[in-house]
């Protein structure tokens, strides 16, 4: 964990010093310049992400990121980008303009994607294409182009990036609905809008209810229905 103080000192195998809470950016904790090999190592990347989260929470006096809003979490993802993935003139490692992550390496990209999903889950936040792109510095249109096949001679695994994010978004929103820790009516509205949960013929259609029910009661009943469905599995 980060040590609260004038400078944020984080450790992951070796100490890394920060200047006023920010990464120095170009050097590893041993004083060696960051290399391409570092950023081909998922454990190295995960450790830098974890350290950035610690430092973000220090900078903004956050005790538990799980209790913060989605907006604050998105701010944390931007902080991760600025301090982990954003290139500058001294630390540019590949041909990518906006990211130190070499997403020509599809296996590494999916590893980072899976870690992003893990972070959203442990901090009880919604998953989205937009927030993943915020964290790593990939333009959203690139993800969509991979999925719709507009890029020729591409490894088929790239099309899975959007599919994973899309499927996991629905799962994360339904998990948040079941948990009862977020406003259910808002979550249900998003699921209705994005995933057609309440359209006629949908397998997740909410049946007709009495007009005396409030939107909150409808959402709560639907949340309970989802929880019952999970307990049956």
DRENPA-3360 file (N, C-alpha, C; in nm, 2 decimals, always signed):
BEGIN
1 = XXXXXXXX = +0.08/-0.12/+0.00/+0.00/+0.00/+0.00/+0.09/+0.12/+0.00 ~ +0.03/+0.23/-0.05/+0.10/+0.36/-0.06/+0.12/+0.41/+0.08 ~ +0.22/+0.48/+0.10/+0.25/+0.55/+0.23/+0.21/+0.69/+0.22 ~ +0.12/+0.74/+0.30/+0.07/+0.88/+0.29/+0.17/+0.97/+0.34 ~ +0.20/+1.07/+0.26/+0.30/+1.17/+0.29/+0.32/+1.27/+0.18 ~ +0.42/+1.35/+0.19/+0.45/+1.45/+0.09/+0.47/+1.39/-0.04 ~ +0.54/+1.28/-0.05/+0.56/+1.20/-0.17/+0.50/+1.07/-0.15 ~ +0.44/+1.01/-0.26/+0.38/+0.88/-0.25/+0.48/+0.78/-0.29;
9 = XXXXXXXX = +0.51/+0.69/-0.19/+0.61/+0.59/-0.21/+0.54/+0.45/-0.22 ~ +0.55/+0.39/-0.33/+0.49/+0.26/-0.35/+0.59/+0.15/-0.38 ~ +0.55/+0.03/-0.34/+0.64/-0.08/-0.36/+0.57/-0.19/-0.43 ~ +0.64/-0.25/-0.53/+0.59/-0.38/-0.59/+0.72/-0.45/-0.63 ~ +0.78/-0.52/-0.54/+0.91/-0.59/-0.56/+1.02/-0.50/-0.53 ~ +1.01/-0.37/-0.57/+1.11/-0.27/-0.53/+1.04/-0.14/-0.51 ~ +1.10/-0.05/-0.44/+1.04/+0.08/-0.41/+1.04/+0.17/-0.54 ~ +0.93/+0.24/-0.55/+0.92/+0.34/-0.66/+0.88/+0.47/-0.60;
17 = XXXXXXXX = +0.96/+0.57/-0.63/+0.94/+0.71/-0.58/+0.85/+0.79/-0.67 ~ +0.76/+0.87/-0.61/+0.67/+0.96/-0.69/+0.71/+1.10/-0.65 ~ +0.68/+1.19/-0.75/+0.70/+1.33/-0.72/+0.57/+1.39/-0.70 ~ +0.54/+1.43/-0.58/+0.41/+1.50/-0.54/+0.30/+1.41/-0.58 ~ +0.31/+1.28/-0.56/+0.20/+1.18/-0.59/+0.20/+1.13/-0.73 ~ +0.29/+1.18/-0.81/+0.29/+1.14/-0.95/+0.40/+1.04/-0.98 ~ +0.38/+0.95/-1.08/+0.49/+0.87/-1.13/+0.60/+0.95/-1.19 ~ +0.73/+0.91/-1.17/+0.83/+0.98/-1.24/+0.83/+0.94/-1.39;
25 = XXXXXXXX = +0.77/+0.82/-1.41/+0.73/+0.78/-1.55/+0.83/+0.71/-1.63 ~ +0.96/+0.74/-1.62/+1.06/+0.68/-1.71/+1.15/+0.57/-1.65 ~ +1.14/+0.55/-1.52/+1.23/+0.46/-1.45/+1.16/+0.36/-1.36 ~ +1.22/+0.24/-1.36/+1.17/+0.14/-1.27/+1.22/+0.17/-1.13 ~ +1.16/+0.09/-1.04/+1.20/+0.11/-0.90/+1.35/+0.09/-0.87 ~ +1.42/+0.02/-0.95/+1.56/-0.01/-0.93/+1.64/+0.11/-1.00 ~ +1.58/+0.21/-1.05/+1.65/+0.32/-1.11/+1.68/+0.29/-1.26 ~ +1.64/+0.18/-1.32/+1.66/+0.15/-1.45/+1.55/+0.20/-1.54;
33 = XXXXXXXX = +1.59/+0.24/-1.66/+1.49/+0.30/-1.75/+1.39/+0.19/-1.79 ~ +1.27/+0.23/-1.80/+1.16/+0.13/-1.85/+1.19/+0.08/-1.98 ~ +1.17/-0.05/-2.00/+1.21/-0.11/-2.13/+1.08/-0.18/-2.19 ~ +1.10/-0.21/-2.32/+0.99/-0.29/-2.39/+0.96/-0.42/-2.32 ~ +1.06/-0.48/-2.26/+1.05/-0.61/-2.19/+0.96/-0.59/-2.07 ~ +0.97/-0.47/-2.00/+0.89/-0.44/-1.88/+0.74/-0.44/-1.93 ~ +0.71/-0.38/-2.03/+0.57/-0.36/-2.08/+0.52/-0.48/-2.16 ~ +0.60/-0.58/-2.17/+0.55/-0.71/-2.23/+0.52/-0.81/-2.11;
41 = XXXXXXXX = +0.54/-0.76/-1.99/+0.53/-0.85/-1.87/+0.40/-0.81/-1.80 ~ +0.30/-0.89/-1.80/+0.17/-0.86/-1.74/+0.18/-0.84/-1.59 ~ +0.27/-0.91/-1.53/+0.28/-0.89/-1.38/+0.34/-0.75/-1.35 ~ +0.43/-0.70/-1.43/+0.49/-0.57/-1.42/+0.38/-0.46/-1.44 ~ +0.30/-0.48/-1.54/+0.19/-0.39/-1.57/+0.08/-0.39/-1.46 ~ +0.05/-0.50/-1.41/-0.05/-0.51/-1.30/+0.00/-0.44/-1.18 ~ +0.13/-0.46/-1.15/+0.19/-0.40/-1.03/+0.19/-0.25/-1.04 ~ +0.22/-0.20/-1.16/+0.22/-0.05/-1.18/+0.07/+0.00/-1.17;
49 = XXXXXXXX = -0.02/-0.07/-1.22/-0.16/-0.03/-1.21/-0.20/-0.03/-1.06 ~ -0.17/-0.13/-0.98/-0.20/-0.13/-0.84/-0.14/-0.02/-0.77 ~ -0.01/+0.01/-0.80/+0.06/+0.12/-0.74/-0.01/+0.26/-0.77 ~ -0.05/+0.27/-0.89/-0.12/+0.40/-0.93/-0.25/+0.41/-0.86 ~ -0.32/+0.30/-0.84/-0.45/+0.31/-0.76/-0.42/+0.35/-0.62 ~ -0.31/+0.29/-0.56/-0.28/+0.34/-0.42/-0.25/+0.48/-0.41 ~ -0.17/+0.53/-0.51/-0.13/+0.67/-0.51/-0.25/+0.76/-0.54 ~ -0.34/+0.72/-0.63/-0.46/+0.80/-0.65/-0.54/+0.82/-0.52;
57 = XXXXXXXX = -0.56/+0.71/-0.45/-0.63/+0.71/-0.33/-0.56/+0.80/-0.22 ~ -0.43/+0.80/-0.22/-0.36/+0.89/-0.13/-0.38/+1.03/-0.17 ~ -0.37/+1.06/-0.30/-0.38/+1.20/-0.34/-0.52/+1.26/-0.31 ~ -0.62/+1.18/-0.32/-0.76/+1.23/-0.30/-0.82/+1.18/-0.17 ~ -0.74/+1.13/-0.08/-0.79/+1.09/+0.06/-0.90/+0.99/+0.05 ~ -0.89/+0.89/-0.04/-0.99/+0.79/-0.05/-0.96/+0.67/+0.03 ~ -1.05/+0.63/+0.12/-1.02/+0.52/+0.21/-1.05/+0.39/+0.14 ~ -1.16/+0.38/+0.07/-1.20/+0.26/+0.00/-1.27/+0.30/-0.13;
65 = XXXXXXXX = -1.20/+0.26/-0.24/-1.25/+0.30/-0.38/-1.38/+0.23/-0.41 ~ -1.41/+0.12/-0.34/-1.54/+0.05/-0.36/-1.65/+0.14/-0.32 ~ -1.63/+0.23/-0.23/-1.74/+0.31/-0.18/-1.76/+0.44/-0.26 ~ -1.67/+0.46/-0.36/-1.68/+0.59/-0.44/-1.77/+0.57/-0.56 ~ -1.81/+0.68/-0.62/-1.90/+0.68/-0.73/-1.83/+0.63/-0.86 ~ -1.91/+0.60/-0.96/-1.85/+0.55/-1.09/-1.76/+0.67/-1.14 ~ -1.80/+0.79/-1.13/-1.72/+0.90/-1.18/-1.59/+0.91/-1.11 ~ -1.58/+0.89/-0.98/-1.45/+0.88/-0.92/-1.36/+0.77/-0.97;
73 = XXXXXXXX = -1.42/+0.65/-0.99/-1.35/+0.54/-1.04/-1.30/+0.57/-1.18 ~ -1.38/+0.64/-1.26/-1.34/+0.67/-1.40/-1.22/+0.77/-1.39 ~ -1.22/+0.86/-1.29/-1.11/+0.95/-1.26/-0.98/+0.87/-1.23 ~ -1.00/+0.76/-1.15/-0.89/+0.67/-1.12/-0.83/+0.61/-1.24 ~ -0.92/+0.57/-1.33/-0.87/+0.51/-1.46/-0.79/+0.60/-1.54 ~ -0.83/+0.73/-1.54/-0.76/+0.83/-1.61/-0.62/+0.85/-1.55 ~ -0.62/+0.85/-1.42/-0.49/+0.86/-1.34/-0.40/+0.74/-1.38 ~ -0.46/+0.62/-1.39/-0.38/+0.51/-1.43/-0.32/+0.53/-1.57;
81 = XXXXXXXX = -0.40/+0.58/-1.66/-0.35/+0.61/-1.79/-0.24/+0.71/-1.79 ~ -0.26/+0.82/-1.72/-0.16/+0.92/-1.72/-0.02/+0.87/-1.66 ~ -0.03/+0.78/-1.56/+0.09/+0.74/-1.49/+0.14/+0.60/-1.53 ~ +0.07/+0.53/-1.61/+0.11/+0.39/-1.64/+0.12/+0.37/-1.79 ~ +0.03/+0.42/-1.87/+0.02/+0.39/-2.01/+0.05/+0.51/-2.10 ~ +0.05/+0.63/-2.05/+0.06/+0.74/-2.14/+0.21/+0.76/-2.18 ~ +0.24/+0.76/-2.31/+0.38/+0.78/-2.35/+0.42/+0.93/-2.34 ~ +0.55/+0.95/-2.34/+0.61/+1.08/-2.36/+0.73/+1.07/-2.44;
89 = XXXXXXXX = +0.80/+1.18/-2.46/+0.92/+1.17/-2.55/+1.03/+1.08/-2.50 ~ +1.04/+1.07/-2.37/+1.15/+0.99/-2.32/+1.11/+0.84/-2.30 ~ +0.98/+0.81/-2.29/+0.95/+0.67/-2.26/+0.87/+0.60/-2.37 ~ +0.87/+0.65/-2.49/+0.79/+0.59/-2.60/+0.86/+0.46/-2.63 ~ +0.78/+0.35/-2.62/+0.83/+0.21/-2.64/+0.79/+0.15/-2.77 ~ +0.69/+0.20/-2.84/+0.64/+0.13/-2.95/+0.58/+0.23/-3.05 ~ +0.52/+0.18/-3.16/+0.47/+0.27/-3.26/+0.33/+0.33/-3.23 ~ +0.28/+0.30/-3.11/+0.15/+0.35/-3.07/+0.16/+0.49/-3.02;
97 = XXXXXXXX = +0.07/+0.58/-3.07/+0.08/+0.72/-3.04/+0.04/+0.75/-2.90 ~ -0.07/+0.68/-2.85/-0.13/+0.71/-2.73/-0.11/+0.61/-2.61 ~ -0.03/+0.51/-2.63/-0.02/+0.41/-2.53/+0.11/+0.34/-2.53 ~ +0.16/+0.31/-2.40/+0.28/+0.23/-2.39/+0.24/+0.08/-2.41 ~ +0.11/+0.05/-2.40/+0.07/-0.09/-2.42/+0.08/-0.12/-2.57 ~ +0.16/-0.23/-2.60/+0.17/-0.27/-2.74/+0.06/-0.37/-2.77 ~ -0.05/-0.31/-2.82/-0.16/-0.40/-2.85/-0.15/-0.48/-2.98 ~ -0.03/-0.47/-3.04/+0.00/-0.57/-3.15/+0.01/-0.71/-3.08;
105 = XXXXXXXX = +0.04/-0.71/-2.95/+0.05/-0.83/-2.87/-0.09/-0.86/-2.82 ~ -0.17/-0.94/-2.89/-0.31/-0.96/-2.85/-0.33/-1.04/-2.72 ~ -0.23/-1.13/-2.70/-0.24/-1.20/-2.57/-0.22/-1.11/-2.45 ~ -0.13/-1.02/-2.46/-0.10/-0.92/-2.36/-0.22/-0.83/-2.34 ~ -0.28/-0.79/-2.45/-0.39/-0.70/-2.45/-0.51/-0.76/-2.37 ~ -0.53/-0.89/-2.40/-0.64/-0.96/-2.33/-0.61/-0.98/-2.19 ~ -0.48/-1.00/-2.15/-0.45/-1.01/-2.01/-0.48/-0.88/-1.94 ~ -0.44/-0.77/-2.00/-0.47/-0.64/-1.94/-0.62/-0.61/-1.93;
113 = XXXXXXXX = -0.69/-0.65/-2.04/-0.84/-0.64/-2.03/-0.90/-0.72/-1.92 ~ -0.85/-0.84/-1.90/-0.90/-0.93/-1.79/-0.87/-0.86/-1.65 ~ -0.76/-0.80/-1.64/-0.72/-0.73/-1.52/-0.81/-0.61/-1.49 ~ -0.85/-0.54/-1.60/-0.94/-0.43/-1.59/-1.08/-0.48/-1.54 ~ -1.12/-0.59/-1.59/-1.25/-0.65/-1.55/-1.24/-0.69/-1.40 ~ -1.13/-0.75/-1.36/-1.11/-0.78/-1.22/-1.12/-0.66/-1.13 ~ -1.06/-0.55/-1.17/-1.06/-0.42/-1.09/-1.21/-0.37/-1.08 ~ -1.28/-0.37/-1.19/-1.42/-0.33/-1.19/-1.50/-0.42/-1.09;
121 = XXXXXXXX = -1.47/-0.55/-1.09/-1.55/-0.64/-1.00/-1.51/-0.61/-0.86 ~ -1.39/-0.60/-0.82/-1.35/-0.59/-0.68/-1.39/-0.45/-0.62 ~ -1.40/-0.35/-0.71/-1.44/-0.22/-0.66/-1.59/-0.19/-0.69 ~ -1.66/-0.29/-0.74/-1.80/-0.28/-0.76/-1.84/-0.17/-0.86 ~ -1.78/-0.17/-0.97/-1.80/-0.07/-1.07/-1.84/-0.13/-1.21 ~ -1.91/-0.05/-1.29/-1.96/-0.10/-1.42/-1.85/-0.11/-1.52 ~ -1.85/-0.21/-1.60/-1.76/-0.23/-1.71/-1.81/-0.17/-1.83 ~ -1.72/-0.11/-1.91/-1.76/-0.05/-2.04/-1.64/-0.04/-2.13;
129 = XXXXXXXX = -1.67/-0.03/-2.26/-1.56/-0.01/-2.36/-1.49/+0.12/-2.33 ~ -1.57/+0.22/-2.30/-1.52/+0.36/-2.28/-1.42/+0.36/-2.17 ~ -1.46/+0.30/-2.06/-1.37/+0.31/-1.94/-1.24/+0.23/-1.96 ~ -1.25/+0.11/-2.03/-1.13/+0.04/-2.06/-1.04/+0.12/-2.15 ~ -1.09/+0.18/-2.25/-1.01/+0.26/-2.34/-0.95/+0.38/-2.27 ~ -1.02/+0.44/-2.17/-0.97/+0.54/-2.09/-0.84/+0.50/-2.01 ~ -0.85/+0.38/-1.96/-0.74/+0.33/-1.88/-0.61/+0.30/-1.96 ~ -0.63/+0.24/-2.08/-0.51/+0.20/-2.16/-0.47/+0.29/-2.27;
137 = XXXXXXXX = -0.56/+0.39/-2.31/-0.53/+0.48/-2.41/-0.55/+0.44/-2.56 ~ -0.64/+0.34/-2.57/-0.68/+0.29/-2.70/-0.81/+0.37/-2.74 ~ -0.81/+0.42/-2.87/-0.93/+0.49/-2.91/-1.05/+0.39/-2.93 ~ -1.17/+0.43/-2.88/-1.28/+0.34/-2.89/-1.31/+0.29/-3.03 ~ -1.29/+0.38/-3.13/-1.31/+0.34/-3.27/-1.23/+0.22/-3.31 ~ -1.11/+0.21/-3.25/-1.02/+0.10/-3.28/-1.08/-0.03/-3.24 ~ -1.14/-0.03/-3.12/-1.21/-0.15/-3.06/-1.32/-0.19/-3.15 ~ -1.40/-0.09/-3.20/-1.52/-0.12/-3.28/-1.47/-0.17/-3.42;
145 = XXXXXXXX = -1.36/-0.11/-3.47/-1.31/-0.16/-3.60/-1.26/-0.30/-3.60 ~ -1.20/-0.34/-3.48/-1.16/-0.48/-3.47/-1.28/-0.57/-3.47 ~ -1.39/-0.53/-3.41/-1.51/-0.61/-3.40/-1.58/-0.63/-3.53 ~ -1.60/-0.51/-3.60/-1.68/-0.52/-3.72/-1.61/-0.57/-3.85 ~ -1.48/-0.60/-3.83/-1.40/-0.66/-3.94/-1.35/-0.56/-4.04 ~ -1.35/-0.44/-4.01/-1.30/-0.34/-4.11/-1.15/-0.33/-4.12 ~ -1.08/-0.40/-4.03/-0.93/-0.41/-4.04/-0.90/-0.54/-4.10 ~ -0.83/-0.54/-4.21/-0.80/-0.66/-4.29/-0.68/-0.74/-4.23;
153 = XXXXXXXX = -0.68/-0.87/-4.25/-0.57/-0.96/-4.21/-0.54/-0.94/-4.06 ~ -0.64/-0.94/-3.98/-0.63/-0.92/-3.84/-0.65/-1.05/-3.77 ~ -0.57/-1.08/-3.66/-0.59/-1.19/-3.58/-0.74/-1.20/-3.53 ~ -0.81/-1.31/-3.55/-0.95/-1.31/-3.51/-0.97/-1.28/-3.36 ~ -0.87/-1.30/-3.28/-0.88/-1.28/-3.14/-0.92/-1.13/-3.11 ~ -0.88/-1.04/-3.20/-0.91/-0.90/-3.17/-1.06/-0.87/-3.17 ~ -1.13/-0.95/-3.25/-1.28/-0.92/-3.25/-1.34/-0.96/-3.11 ~ -1.27/-1.04/-3.03/-1.32/-1.09/-2.90/-1.31/-0.97/-2.80;
161 = XXXXXXXX = -1.23/-0.87/-2.82/-1.21/-0.77/-2.72/-1.34/-0.70/-2.70 ~ -1.41/-0.65/-2.80/-1.53/-0.59/-2.79/-1.64/-0.68/-2.73 ~ -1.64/-0.81/-2.78/-1.74/-0.91/-2.73/-1.72/-0.93/-2.58 ~ -1.60/-0.94/-2.54/-1.57/-0.96/-2.39/-1.63/-0.84/-2.31 ~ -1.59/-0.72/-2.36/-1.64/-0.60/-2.29/-1.79/-0.59/-2.29 ~ -1.85/-0.62/-2.40/-1.99/-0.61/-2.41/-2.07/-0.71/-2.32 ~ -2.02/-0.84/-2.32/-2.08/-0.94/-2.24/-2.06/-0.91/-2.09 ~ -1.93/-0.86/-2.06/-1.90/-0.84/-1.92/-1.97/-0.71/-1.87;
169 = XXXXXXXX = -2.00/-0.62/-1.96/-2.08/-0.50/-1.91/-2.22/-0.54/-1.86 ~ -2.28/-0.62/-1.94/-2.42/-0.67/-1.90/-2.41/-0.75/-1.77 ~ -2.31/-0.83/-1.76/-2.30/-0.91/-1.64/-2.27/-0.82/-1.52 ~ -2.18/-0.72/-1.54/-2.15/-0.63/-1.42/-2.27/-0.55/-1.38 ~ -2.35/-0.50/-1.48/-2.46/-0.42/-1.44/-2.57/-0.50/-1.37 ~ -2.59/-0.63/-1.42/-2.68/-0.71/-1.35/-2.63/-0.75/-1.21 ~ -2.50/-0.77/-1.19/-2.45/-0.80/-1.06/-2.47/-0.68/-0.97 ~ -2.45/-0.56/-1.02/-2.47/-0.44/-0.94/-2.62/-0.43/-0.90;
177 = XXXXXXXX = -2.71/-0.47/-0.99/-2.85/-0.46/-0.96/-2.89/-0.56/-0.85 ~ -2.83/-0.68/-0.86/-2.86/-0.78/-0.76/-2.80/-0.74/-0.62 ~ -2.69/-0.68/-0.62/-2.62/-0.65/-0.50/-2.70/-0.55/-0.41 ~ -2.78/-0.46/-0.48/-2.86/-0.36/-0.41/-2.78/-0.24/-0.36 ~ -2.65/-0.23/-0.40/-2.56/-0.13/-0.35/-2.57/+0.00/-0.44 ~ -2.64/-0.01/-0.55/-2.65/+0.10/-0.64/-2.80/+0.13/-0.66 ~ -2.84/+0.25/-0.71/-2.98/+0.28/-0.73/-3.03/+0.18/-0.84 ~ -3.12/+0.09/-0.80/-3.17/-0.01/-0.90/-3.24/+0.05/-1.02;
185 = XXXXXXXX = -3.32/+0.16/-1.00/-3.39/+0.21/-1.11/-3.30/+0.26/-1.22 ~ -3.19/+0.32/-1.18/-3.09/+0.37/-1.28/-3.02/+0.25/-1.36 ~ -2.98/+0.15/-1.28/-2.92/+0.03/-1.35/-3.02/-0.03/-1.44 ~ -3.14/-0.05/-1.40/-3.24/-0.11/-1.49/-3.27/-0.03/-1.61 ~ -3.26/+0.10/-1.60/-3.28/+0.19/-1.71/-3.17/+0.17/-1.81 ~ -3.05/+0.16/-1.76/-2.93/+0.13/-1.85/-2.95/+0.00/-1.92 ~ -2.98/-0.11/-1.85/-3.00/-0.24/-1.90/-3.11/-0.24/-2.01 ~ -3.22/-0.17/-1.98/-3.33/-0.16/-2.08/-3.28/-0.09/-2.20;
193 = XXXXXXXX = -3.21/+0.02/-2.19/-3.16/+0.10/-2.30/-3.06/+0.02/-2.39 ~ -2.96/-0.04/-2.32/-2.85/-0.10/-2.39/-2.87/-0.24/-2.43 ~ -2.95/-0.32/-2.34/-2.96/-0.46/-2.36/-3.10/-0.51/-2.39 ~ -3.19/-0.42/-2.40/-3.33/-0.45/-2.43/-3.39/-0.55/-2.33 ~ -3.36/-0.52/-2.20/-3.41/-0.62/-2.10/-3.56/-0.61/-2.09 ~ -3.62/-0.50/-2.12/-3.76/-0.49/-2.09/-3.85/-0.48/-2.22 ~ -3.79/-0.52/-2.34/-3.86/-0.52/-2.46/-3.95/-0.65/-2.47 ~ -4.06/-0.64/-2.54/-4.15/-0.76/-2.56/-4.07/-0.87/-2.63;
201 = XXXXXXXX = -4.07/-0.99/-2.59/-4.00/-1.10/-2.65/-3.87/-1.12/-2.59 ~ -3.81/-1.03/-2.51/-3.68/-1.05/-2.45/-3.69/-1.16/-2.35 ~ -3.59/-1.24/-2.34/-3.58/-1.34/-2.24/-3.57/-1.28/-2.10 ~ -3.54/-1.15/-2.09/-3.53/-1.09/-1.96/-3.64/-0.99/-1.94 ~ -3.75/-1.01/-2.01/-3.86/-0.91/-2.01/-3.93/-0.91/-1.87 ~ -3.95/-0.79/-1.82/-4.03/-0.77/-1.70/-4.18/-0.78/-1.73 ~ -4.25/-0.87/-1.66/-4.39/-0.88/-1.69/-4.47/-0.76/-1.65 ~ -4.59/-0.75/-1.70/-4.68/-0.64/-1.67/-4.70/-0.63/-1.52;
209 = XXXXXXXX = -4.70/-0.51/-1.46/-4.71/-0.49/-1.32/-4.82/-0.39/-1.30 ~ -4.88/-0.39/-1.18/-4.98/-0.29/-1.14/-4.93/-0.15/-1.15 ~ -5.02/-0.06/-1.19/-4.97/+0.08/-1.21/-4.95/+0.14/-1.07 ~ -4.99/+0.08/-0.96/-4.97/+0.14/-0.83/-4.82/+0.12/-0.79 ~ -4.74/+0.03/-0.86/-4.60/+0.01/-0.82/-4.52/+0.13/-0.86 ~ -4.43/+0.18/-0.78/-4.34/+0.28/-0.81/-4.23/+0.23/-0.90 ~ -4.15/+0.31/-0.97/-4.03/+0.26/-1.04/-3.93/+0.19/-0.95 ~ -3.92/+0.24/-0.83/-3.83/+0.18/-0.74/-3.87/+0.04/-0.70;
217 = XXXXXXXX = -4.00/+0.02/-0.68/-4.06/-0.11/-0.64/-4.04/-0.21/-0.76 ~ -4.06/-0.16/-0.88/-4.04/-0.24/-0.99/-3.90/-0.29/-1.00 ~ -3.81/-0.20/-0.99/-3.67/-0.23/-1.00/-3.63/-0.33/-0.88 ~ -3.68/-0.31/-0.76/-3.65/-0.39/-0.65/-3.70/-0.53/-0.68 ~ -3.83/-0.54/-0.73/-3.88/-0.67/-0.76/-3.80/-0.75/-0.87 ~ -3.76/-0.67/-0.96/-3.68/-0.73/-1.07/-3.54/-0.78/-1.02 ~ -3.48/-0.70/-0.93/-3.36/-0.73/-0.87/-3.37/-0.87/-0.79 ~ -3.48/-0.88/-0.72/-3.51/-1.00/-0.64/-3.52/-1.12/-0.73;
225 = XXXXXXXX = -3.59/-1.10/-0.85/-3.61/-1.20/-0.95/-3.48/-1.25/-1.00 ~ -3.39/-1.16/-1.03/-3.25/-1.20/-1.07/-3.18/-1.28/-0.97 ~ -3.19/-1.24/-0.85/-3.12/-1.31/-0.74/-3.17/-1.45/-0.72 ~ -3.31/-1.46/-0.74/-3.37/-1.60/-0.73/-3.32/-1.69/-0.84 ~ -3.31/-1.63/-0.96/-3.26/-1.70/-1.07/-3.12/-1.75/-1.05 ~ -3.03/-1.67/-0.99/-2.90/-1.72/-0.96/-2.89/-1.83/-0.86 ~ -2.98/-1.82/-0.76/-2.98/-1.92/-0.66/-3.03/-2.06/-0.71 ~ -3.10/-2.06/-0.82/-3.15/-2.18/-0.88/-3.05/-2.25/-0.96;
233 = X = -2.94/-2.18/-0.99/-2.83/-2.24/-1.08/-2.73/-2.32/-0.99;
% end
